[in-house]
């Protein structure tokens, strides 16, 4: 259930696109909190804030903030402009946005009969942390003539709903590594909003004019330790969507040598279930050519996926250097590049393969 606190803003720590990190003094001490000004208004030092402290109390890794629900003494102005698409529907912070696919959108005519991705590579991954690693491999392996490749990130709603939560997205947009963020389903806050993953992919191609799309859930993957109870099953559904729309689905494996949980060592059961059971359409599954016994283990674990998919071995030489040059901090489940190198190499290998499809 929800845990509530009231406090006073002590100071603003930092800001990025769509979000503010602040410190709030409460009866239980000072806590870190996150505010989305577009939803609740802009908190200033001295303001009273109402906080949802559920994630903070649970000690969630990516969600370990108190969330500002309201500035009760100073409400934000009502939004102006078009938009009839409601996201986070029937929650206290439901927001109205302008969907690229709705009638009032300037892109409605573009998307009304759109039905093809024109062979665009669509890289699908389980975790949000794979996004910058995929881009590192992609940009580090661009073929001649494709130096100006355009990339769209299509964010699913299995994790965080606001794209503003992702500091990585904000930084990748600033550096030009992303040309647009498309938020689909109940997710919101992207450069482009869409009702479904299908129209989100079409918007990536025909609105953002992307050459490559990357699809993952937002930050905050949910897993239960059961065969089917994890939000990453959406990776298999993304393969199906990319295929039915005439894209070229590229499946990035979730691989780990640093995760202490047996079900995630080598190739995670998340990838084996999502691609082996949920994805009914064939994809190119990128198998990173990792050295030694661990690399052999990864290849062996992937072998059953060949029943439906094409397994593509991709060398990883040079990818460490590309990852080290990434403009955002690489981290997955609290582990950095050198603490779980295999994870980041597997994601970067998928980006490298997507680059090869551009030639």
N, C-alpha and C positions, 0 to 999 in steps of 0.2 A: 504494500500500500504506500501511498505518497507520504513523505515526511516534509513538513512545512516549517519554515523559520522566517522571522522578520528581522531585518537589520538595517544598518545605515552604511552607505557607501563611504569607505575610508579613502580609497584612491583608485585611479585607473592604471592598470598595469601595462596593457598593450592593446592595440587594435589591429585588425586585419579586415579584409573585405567582408562586410556584413556582420561582424562579431566584435565584441569587446570583452576582454578579461579584466575583472575588477576585484578588489578586496572589499569584503563586507564585514563590519563589526556586528556580531550577534551576542546573545547572552552566553553562548558556549565558546566564544572566542572569534578570531578572525578567520574567515573562510574565503577560498577562491570561488568566484562565481563567473558565469558567462551570461552575457546579455546579447540579444539580437535586436538592435534598435528598430529595425523595420517592423518588428512585432510588438515590442513593449515600450518603445521610445528610448531616448539616450540617457542613461543614468549619469549623474554628476555627483562629485563628492558632497556629502551631506544629505543626499536623497534617501528617503525611506524606500526599501525594496522588499517585496515578498518573494521568498525563495522556495524552490522545490529542491530539497537536499537528499533525495532518494539515492541518486547515483553516487554522491559523495559518501553517504553513510554505508553504501555497499562496497565502496573501494574499487569501483570499476576502473579498469586501466585507461581506456580511451574516454570514458564518460565521468571521470572523477572530478566533476565540477558541481557546485550548486548552480541551479538554473534560475535566472531572474524571470519570474512569472508576470510581475506587474510593478509599476511605480504608482502605488495607490493614491499618492497626493498630486500626481501630474500625469494625466493620461496622454498618450500620443495623439497626434492629429489623425483624423480619418483619411485613408488613402484616397488619392485622386487618380482618375484615368480609367481606362477600360479593363476588362477582365472579369470573367464569370466562373473561372475554374477554381474550385475550393479544394485546398489540400490540407492534410491533417484534419480531415473532415470529422465534425462532431466531437472535437476535443476543445478544451478551453482556448487554445491558441490556433484554431483553424484560420487559415489565411486565404484571401482571394488573390489569384494571380492571373495573368494573361497567358493562356496556353497557346503555343504556336499553332495548334490544330483547331482552335475554336473559331467561331465565325467572325469575331471582331478582330482577329489577328491579321496583320498584313501578310502573314505567310499561309493563311488558310487556303488560298487558291493554289499555292505551290503544293500543299500537302493533301488537298482534297482528293485527288486521284493518284497521288504518288504511291508507287507499289514496288519500287526496286531500289536497291542500294548500288546497283551498277557494278557489282563485283568488289565493292569496298571491303578491305580486310577489317574484320571485327575481332579484336583480341579480348577474350573473356577470361576473367580471373575470379577467384573466390574472395580474397580480402582486399580492402581499400589500400592497404600498404603496398600492394603489388603495383599500383598505378605509377609512381615515380620510377620504379625499377624497370617496368615495361618501357617507359619513355626513354630511359637511359640506354637500353638496348636498341631501341628504334632510332634515336638520334645519333647514336654512336655507329650505326651500321647503314646509314642512308646511301643508296646507290647514286652514282653520278646522274645529275639531271633532276634529282628530287631533294635538293638542299632546302627547298621551301615547302616541305611537306606540312599539310594542315592536319591537326589532330583534334578530335572532340572526345571529351569524357562523358559517357552516359552513366549517370549515377542511379542505381536501383534503390529501393526503399527498405531493404532488409536490415540496414544499420541506422545510422543517424538520418533523420529526415531533412534537416536544413543542410544544404551544401555549405553554408557559411561556417559550419562547425570545423570544416577541413582547412587547416592552415596550409596544408600541402597544395590544395587546389588554388588557394589565393596566390601562393608563391609561384606555382607553375603558370598561372595566367599572367602574372607580372613579368616573368622571364620570357614569355612567348612560347613556352613548351606546350601550352594548351591554347587552342584558338576558341574554345567554347566549352562550357559545362552545360549539359542537358540533364535536367532532373525529371524523373518519370515516376508514375504511380503516385504515391503519397509523398515522395520526396519533393522538395521545393528549394528555391533560392538560387537556381542556376541562371546562366545567361539566357537559356531557353527553357521553357516549361513544356511538358507534354503529358498527355493523359496516360499513355501506355508505353511500354518498352518499344513496341513496334513503331509508333509515331515518333518516339524519341530517337530511334535509329534513323528513321527517314529524315527527321529534322537535322541530325548530325550531318547527313549527306547533303541535303538540299537547302538547309538554312545556314548552317555553319560552313558548308562547302568543304567538309572534311575529306581527306584522302584516306584516313585511318580513324577508326573509333575504338575506344577502350571501354569495356563495360565491367564494372564491379559494383558491389554494394557500397554504401557510405561507410564511414568509420563506425566501429562498434559491432562487429560480427557477433552473432548469438549462436552458441552451441550448447548442447545438453549432454554430450557423451553417449547419445543414442544413435542408431543407424540413420534415422531420418530427421531428427530434431535439430537441424541447424539451418541458419538463414542462407548459407551458401548453396543450397539446392538450386537457387536462382541462376547459378552459373550454367547449369544444364538447360534451363529454360531460355537463357540468352542465346545459347548455341542454336536452339530450335528457331528462335525469332530471326536471328541473323541469316539462317539458311533459307527460311521460307520467303524472306525478302530479297533473295538473290545476292546476299553478301558472301564473304569468304570467312567463315568462323575459324578462328585460331584459338585453341584452348591452352591456356597457361596452367601448368600444374602447380599445386601447392606442395612444395617439397621442403623438408626441414631436417637438419642434422643437429639442431640445437634445442628443439622442443623436447621437454622431458616426458611428455605424454606419448605412450606407445602408439596410439592410433594415428599420431601425426608424424612419426619418424619415417623417413623416406618419403614416399608419396602419401599424403594425407588421405584418410578415408573420405574426406569431403570431396576431393577431386575424383576419386574412384567411383563414388556414388553419383555425383552430379553428372560426370561425363559417361560413366558406364551404365547408369540406370535411367537418369532423367533425360539426358540428351538423346533424342530419337533420330535426329538428323546427323549425318557424318560431319566431322570437323577434322582439321589438322591439329593433332595433339603434339605439342612441342616437348620433346624429351631432351633435356639438357645432357650433354655428353660430359658428365662429371667423372673425375678420376677415381681410381681405386675400387675397393670393395663397395663403398657407398654408391658409386656410380652404377656398378653392376646391379646393386639392389634396386635402385630406382628403375633401371631398364626392365628388370624382371617384374617389378610390381606393375609397370605400365602395360606389359604384354597382353593381358586380357582385353584392354581397350581396343586392340587391333581388330576385334570382331566387327566393330561398327566404324571405327575411325581410322584415319591414316596417321601412323606414328612417324613423326619427322624428327630425326636426330639433328641437333644443332650444337656446334662446338661453342665452348664458352671462353676460349682464349680471347683476351682483350676486354672482356666484359667487366672484370674487376675495376679496371682503370676507368671505364665508362661510368660505372656505378659510383666510384669515388668522386667523379666530377659532377654528380647530380646536384642541382641547385637547392634541393630540400634535404632535410635530414631523413635518412633511411632508418625505419624502425618497424618491427613487427612483433607484437606481443611483448614489447619492451626490449627486444633484442636488436642490436644494431648490425651494420654490415659485416663486421668481423665475427660477431657472435652467432650469426646464422647465415653464413655466406651462401650456402646451397639454396636457401629460400630466394635470395635476391638474384642469384645467377639464373635460376629457373625462370623467374619472371622476365629478366633481361633477355634471356634466350628467346622468349616468345616475341618480345619487341624486335629482336634481330630478325626473326623469321618474317614478321609482318613487313619489315623494311624490304626484304628480298622479294616480296610479292608486288612491290611497287615498280620493279624494273620491267 
